[in-house]
Amino acid sequence: MLSLNVWFLFFLLVASAVALSVLLAAVLNSLFYDGSNNLIFLGAVVIPLVDAPIIIILLITMIRELRDSRQQLDKRVKERTAELEISNDKLMQEIANREKIQAQLIQAQKMESVGRLAGGVAHDYNNMLSVIIGYTEMALEKTDPSDKLHENLQEVLNAAMRSADITQQLLAFARKQTVEPKVFDLNEVVERLLKMLLRLIGENIDLTLLPKKGLWQIKMDPSQINMVLVNLCVNARDAITDVGKITIETDNVSFDETYCAEHVRFIPGEFVLLSVSDNGSGIDKKILEHLFEPFFTTKGMGKGTGLGLATVYGIVKQNNGFIIVDSEQGKGTTFRLYLPRHEGRPSVPNVENEALSPEGSGETLLIVEDDQAIREMVREMLENIGYQVLAAGTPSEAILLAEKYADGIDLLVTDVVMPEMNGRDLAVHLQTFCPGLKTLFMSGYTDNMIVNCGVLEEGVNFLQKPFSQKELAVSVSKALGRGTAI
């Protein structure tokens, strides 16, 4: 459609044409017919009188349209500016999120590298500790408790056991700790640990448990919950200078894709929350970046190994969960552990006689271990408790012994990682001429040949190095099918 200005311009041209026609007729009449000048005067007057109102109206209309156009333009500019501001905010948020994700990726890669190193160190360390613990225990049995030598040997054993705890923490951080997952109610496990935790943190700190009714079940090794809570509560205790409060809380939580897209630290799914909060000194933001690194500690010399939170990190990651830490200096810290929900029946707990160290009845055991010190130690331990032992340093030696004593071997006790052939392949090979041969694997670290991401495969008998004589006796008895577990 034509605008109002165009119509006014059209009418102005028509009116001007009419007025000019009248003026031209008057002029011609005056020149050729000696007419009156009245028509000329009339034309000169009519043209302005006709055009002036139209021009004025046209100008007013144009001014209005210019004003409306300016208002529309201003409105569009404001709308576009707002759109650009929103787009810019989204872009800045996207950049910030990418920087956070990049930082988390770098941290995860660093933790993974340190974890691999820790796992390798723990493996070699466990082999040495196995020899120290084993021979020290046997030496203790041969000395009089009243003898000073017995006391010294006991101190050696205590130090070795503390060292073994450190290697277990390293393996937990590296996610190479062998675990036996159970389906259980987290509330029940936490409640059983309360008395021990109260003794650990001291009387000056109030420990409160806030369990969620109808809590979902989880599937993991219950002993890992013990390690997690001990480390978190000790960390909270050390952050409280005088009197204070530690709160343990459980809950059911769910996160969808939309929520996780806006919160980069979260993972979609259904989780059981285990939260440990304190009202202590809090953690500096610079320290938060290094919080889960092994051997990182802000405590004084001799007051911590720096493995506590690294252990927690490894355990949660091994069980496909994640950790969120919120802290403010002077107000306290909260660790939130999100463990995946498991739908299934609770596991039947095993009951073991802690006081019983079962002895053999003359059964023949084939020991395969490439480390001579460990091989000789295991041989002596087993012979001391009533077993007959055949020892081999390599898989090929074991095969020769198995062929020679095919009908007389009751149990294969083998290391997992060895030259020539791994322990699992050896066990399978020996089955060809020793049908039904039972096997007990032993190793200083987990391996995918007998475990899956640190989770022990069902039906596999496994003994983690380092081990005591009693632990060896119980594992052998269980592998033979006459263990103490009910």
N, C-alpha and C positions, 0 to 999 in steps of 0.2 A: 504494500500500500504506500501511496505517496504521503510524505510528511506534510504537516500543516504549513510549513514555510514554503513548500513548493506550490501549494494551492494559492497562497497569498501572492506569491510572485506571478502566478498565472493571471490572477484577477488584476493585479497591478499593470501587467502588460496590456491586457484587454482595455482597461480603463484609459490607459495612456494612449493607446491606439485610437480610441473613440475621440478623446480630447484633441489629439493631433489632427484627426480627420476634420473635426469642426474648425480648428484653427486654419488648416490648409484651405478649406472651403471659403472661409471668410477672406483670406488673403486673395484668392483667385477672384472672388466676387468684387473685391475692391479694385483690383487691377484691371479687369476686363469689363466689368459692368458698372464701374463707378459707384459700387455699393457703399453702404455705410461702413464705418470702422467699428461699429458696435460688435459685429461678429468677431473681429480680431480681439477686441477687448474682452469679449465673452470667453473666447478660447484661452486667452492668457490667464483669465481668472479661473476658468473651470479646471484646467489641468492641475494647478496646485491644490485646489479644493478637493479634487477627486483623489489625487495621489497621496496627499499628506496623511490622511487618516490610515490609508492602507500601509504606508511606509512606517508610520508610528506603531500600528498593530504588529507589522512584520518584525520590527525591532524588538518590541516587547516579547513577542513569541520566541524570537531567536535567543534573547537573554534568558528566558525561562528554560528553553531547551539546553542552552549552555550550562545553566545552573544545575539542571537535572543530570546532564551528562557528567558534570564534575562530581556531583554527589555519588552517582553510580560508579564513576571511576575511583573515587576515594573509598567507597565501600569495597570494591573489587581489590584495590590495593591492600586494604586492611585484611580482607579474607585471605588473599594470597600470602601476605606477610605472616599471618597466623599459621597458614599451612606450612610455610617454609620453616617457621620456628618449631612446629611439631615435628617436621621431617628432620630438622637439625638435632632436636632432642633425641629422636629415635636413633639417628646416626651416632650421636655421642654415646648413647646407652649401648648400642651395638658394639662400638669400639671398646667401651669399658668392659663389656661382657667378654669380648674376644681377648682382651688383655688379661682378664681374670682366668679364662680358660687356658690361655697360653702359659700363664704363671703356674697354674695347677698341673699342666702337662709337664712342664720342666721339672716341677717338684716331684711329680710321680716318677718321672724317668730317673731322677737322682735317687729317690728312695729305692727304686727297683735295682739300680746299680749297686747301691750300698747293701741291699738285701742279698744280692748274689754273692757279694764279697763276704758278708757275714755268714751265709750258709756254708760257703767253702771253708772258712776258718773254723766254724763250729764242727764240721765233719772231722777235720784233722785233730782238733782239740778233743773231741769225744773219744777218739781212738786212744789217745794218750791217757785220758782220764780213766778209761776202762781198765787199763793196766794198773794205774795207781790205786784205784778203789779196790780192785779185785785182790791184788797182792797184800794190800794193807789189811783188808778184812781177814784174809787167811792168816796173816801174821798176828793179828789180834787174838784169834782163836788159839794160838800156840803160846801166848804169853799170859802170865798171872796178872789178874786185874789190879793187884796191889803193887805190881812192879812199875817203876817209873817209865820203863820202856813202853808199857801198855798205855800209859797216859799220853806219851809222846805220839804213839801210833794213832791214838784216838783223835788227836789234834790234826794229824795229817789227813785222816779220813774226813774229819769235819770240813777242813779247807777244800778237799777234793769235791765233797758234796756241794759246797757253796759254789765252786767253779762249775760244777755240772748244772746248777741252777742258771748260771749266767749263759751257758751254751744253750740251754732250753729257751731262754729269753731271746737269744740271737736267732734261733731256729723259728721261734714264733714270729719275730719281726720279718724274717725272710720268707715266711709262709711255707717252711719246709718241716714244720713240726708234724709228726704223725699223730693223728687224732682218730678217735672212735666216736662218731656222732651218735647222739641219742635224741629222741623226741621227748620234750619235757616242758613243764610249766616253769617259766622263769621265776615267778613269785616264790615257788616252793624252794628252789635252789638258793635264792637270795636270803630267804628267811632262815635257812639252815646255816648260812654264813654269818649271820648278824652277831652272834656271841664272839666269834673269832675276830670280827672287824672291830667290835667294841673294845676288846683287849688291845688291839693294834693301835687305835687312834688315841686312847687315853681317856681319863674321866673328865677332863676339862672341855671336851668337845661333845656336843649333843648329836647323836646319830638318829635320824628319823627315816623310816621307811613308809612310802606312800604307794602301796600296790594298787594296780588297776583290777577291779573285779571283772571276771570274764576275759582275762588276758589270753591272747592267742598263743599258740604253741610255737616253739622254735626247734630247729634241729642243729645241734652242734655238740661238741664235747663238753659236758658239764664242768670238767676241771678247768676249762678255759674261762668260764665265768668267774671262777675263784681267782685266777690270775688277773683278770680285768679289774674286778672290784678291789682286790688288794692294792694293785698299783694306783688306781684312781683315788682310793681313800687315803693312801699314804701321801700321795701328791697333794690332796686337799688338806690333810693334817699339817703338812709342812708349810702350807700357805697361811695357816692361822697362827698368829703370834701368841695369843693368850687363850681366852675362852672363845668358842665359836660354835658353828653348826654345820653339819654335813647332812644333806638330804638325798636319799636314793628314791627314785620314782620310776614306775613302769607305766606303760600306756600302749594302746593300739593306735596306729596312725596310718594314713593312706595319702599318697601323693599321685596326682594325675600329670599328664604330659604338659598341660597348660601351666600348672604351678611350677614344674621343674624347668620349663622354658624361661620363667622369670626368676628362678632361684637356681643358679648354675651349680651350687654345691649339692643339690638334692637329686635323688634317683626315683623314677616312677615305680610304684608298687605298694604292697601292703607290708608294714614292718611292725615289729615289737620294739618299743622304745625303752632303753635303759638309760636313765639320766642320773648323773652324780653332780650335785651342786654344793658349793661352799661359800661362806661369806668372808673369805680370807683376803689377802692382799691383791689378788688379781694378777693378770699377766700382761706385760707390755706388748704392744702390737708388733714390735720388731722381733720379739721372742716367739710370737705365735707362728711365724714363718718356719721356724726350726724345731717346733715343739715335738714332732714325732721322729726326729732324726736320732739314730742310735748314738749313744755316748754324749749326746748334748744335754748339759745340765747347768742350772744356775746355782746349784747347791755347792757348799764348800767341799774342800778335799776330804775324802773319806765318808761323805754323807750321802752319796748316791752314785750309782754306776751310769746313769743316763740311759738306762734300758727300759725303765718302767713304762713310759708312754709309747716307746717304740714297740714294745710287746703288745700293748693294747691295740695299736694301729695294725700290726700284723695279724692278730687274731680276728679283728673285725673284717679286714680285707679277705682273709682266708675263708670266712663264712659269708662272703658276698654282701656285706653290709657297708655302711659308711658312718663317718664321725663328723659331727658339727661341734665346734668349740666357740663359746661366747664368753668374753671376759672383759671386765672393766676394772682398771686399777683402783684399789681402795674399796671396791664393792664385792668382788668375788668372781668365781669362774663356774661355768656349767659345761660339762661334757655330755653330749647327747649321742648315744650309740643306737643306730638303727639296724636291727637284725631281721632278716627276711622271715615273714610268717611261713609256718609249715602246717599244712593240713594233713593230719594223720593221727594214728593212735599213739599214745605215749609208750615209750620203750619200757620194758621190764628191767628194773635195775639188777645188776649183778651184786651178789653178796659174797665177799671173800673173807677168809679167815686170816687176818693180818698177822696173828701170832704163829701160824703154821708155815713151816718151811719144808715142803714135801721131799722125801728122799726116794732114791731109785731102788729098784728090785732086781738089779743085774741086767737091765735092758742095754742093748748095744746102740750107741749113738755115733753117727758119722759127722765129724766136725770139719767144715771147710772154711778156712780163713787164711788170707794171704799175708796178714800181719803176724809174724812169728810170735811176738810177745803176747798178743791177744789169744792166739791159738793155744799156746802153752798154758796160759792162765785159765782159759775155759776148760781145757782138758783136766787140769788139776782140780778145779772147782767141782766138775761133774764126777770125777773119780772119788772125791772126798764124800760125796753124798750117795754113793752106791751104784754108779753107772759104769759100764764098760765103754771105753772110748776108742774110736778109730779117728786119727787126725790126718788131714791132707792140707797142703799149702796151696794147691792149684786145683782147678776143676778136672784136669786130666788125671791127677793123682787120685782124686775122689772117684772118678769113673773106674779106674783100675781096682781100687779097694771095693767098690760096690759090686763089680763083677766077681771078685773073689769071695765076698761074703754076702752074696745076693739074698740068701734066705735068712740071714741072721741080723740084718739091720732094722731096727725098730723106728728110728727117727733120724732125719737129716737136719743138722743145725748148720746153716750156711750164711756167710756174708752175702750181701747183695751185689756190690760193685767189686769185681775181681778181674784180673787178666784172663785172657782166653775166652771166658764165657761168664755171663752174669748169673747170679744165684737162681733166678727164676728159670732160665733156660736149662741150667744144670738139674734142677728138680724135675723138670719135664723129661729130660733125657734119661735120668735114673729110673723113671717110672717104667721104661721099656723092659728092664730086667729086674726091677723091684716093684711089681704092681702094688698099688695101695700104700706106697711109702709116704709117711707123714713128714711134714717139713716145718721147721721153725726158722724164719728169716731174722737176721740181726744186721743193724746198720747204724752208722753215726748220723745219717741224714736221710730224708725221704727220697724216694726215687719212683718215677712213674711206672717202673716194672712191677711194683707191688702195691702202689698207692695211686690215687687219682687226685692231683692237686693237694697232696697231704692227707687225704681221707683214705683210711685203711679199707681195702676191699673186703667184702664180706667173706668169711671163712679163711682168711689169711692170718696165720700166727706170726706175730712180729714182736721183736724185742729191741727197744731203742737203746743204743749205746750212749753214755756209759751205763752199766747196770751193776747191781750188787749180786752177791752169791744167792741171796734169797730170791731176788727178782728172776735170776736165771733158773733157779730150782722151780719156781712157780710156773714160769713160762714153759719149761720143758714138760712138766707134769700135765699142764693144760693141753699142750700139743699132742701128748700121748693119749689124751682122752680120759685122763683120770685127775684133772685139775681140781683146784679148791673152789672154783666158781660154781655157784648153784643156779 
